[in-house]
Amino acid sequence: MEVKVGIKHVQRELVIETPETAIAVEQGLTEALASGGLLRLTDDKGRAILIPASTIAYVDLGTEHVRPVGFGVV
């Protein structure tokens, strides 16, 4: 799924493709905001992205299953 994170005082948003579900991302965000800690996201290549909760302006949760465009094996 695609997750867009807006960071305070930064013009560009952070776009991450993650295998996590929307519910898992929302739970992680809720815990990070409540504790004032870090939001941890893992992208589809296995890299960890850590974002301090105090710097998050917004989080946009996209669709969970995006159909690829083009010719290829499905």
MOVENQUI-V378600 format. One line per field, one symbol per residue. ss: DSSP state (~ for helix, > for strand, _ for the rest). phi: phi as a letter, one per 20 degrees, with the letter a starting at -180 (. if undefined). A space follows every 50 residues. Layout:
ss->???
phi->???
This chain:
ss->_>>>>>>______>>>>____~~~~~~~~~~~~~~__>>>>>_____>>> >>~~~>>>>>>_____________
phi->.ecddedgmcfeeedcecffefffffffffffffemededcdefdneedd cfffefebcdeefeceffdperfe
